[in-house]
Amino acid sequence: MKNINNKSNPTTIDGLQTRLNDLKLHIGPRARLIGASKTQPKEYLEQSIALGLADFGENRVQEAQEKWPALKMAHPQVRLHLIGPLQSNKAEDAVALFDVIQTVDREKIADALAAACKKLGKHPAFLVQVNTGEEPQKAGVAPRDAHTLVTHCRDLGLNVTGLMCVPPSDVNPAPHFALLAKMAREFALNELSMGMSSDFEVAIRLGATMVRVGTALFGERG
């Protein structure tokens, strides 16, 4: 995809329009574009919403709490995704704010989320994050343990809709995306959140239904 990751297009309304149009052209109807909005100020988010972007992903619950409640009230069509690791003590805050929580990666988190759903009467969609590269520094359940975790989530009554992964950097992501797609088929899950600014086209070819794009939409962070 030519020039979509360059640094020359500042995050102005015109820059956002150009980037968003380019992304929509390349993604097409096959996957949902999630704007990875970590560290982005409210005015850029307002501009993106005005241009028709409906899905946003935040990495941290606390940062999202500072930016999104008023925005979501003003723009009820927006769907907010948690795409960063979640601590169990933030489970209730996450359920209260997010429409989709993509980073369920252990039974303790699933238990905390189930308790929060029951307390709040709110039932967001959940994805299980799989650490396809089995990297010790990265969140996600090991592939061999993923089915057990999905089953545990289902037994708790969580609305598990799919799987999510972040492949190791500087490697060919295709085998990781193919593995996640195979697992989703085996677990009868429809959603596949995989692919970011540098590799979303590969992810879409291999079955992604959601791609999490930051730099290619908002430009390089300052």
Secondary structure, 3 states (H helix, E strand, C coil): CCCCCCCCCCCCHHHHHHHHHHHHHHHHHHCEEEEECCCCCHHHHHHHHHCCCCEEEECCHHHHHHHHHHHHHHCCCCEEEECCCCCHHHHHHHHHHCCEEEEECCHHHHHHHHHHHHHHCCCCEEEEEECCCCCCCCCCECHHHHHHHHHHHHHCCCEEEEEECCCCCCCCCHHHHHHHHHHHHHHCCCEEECCCCCCHHHHHHCCCCEEEECHHHHCCCC
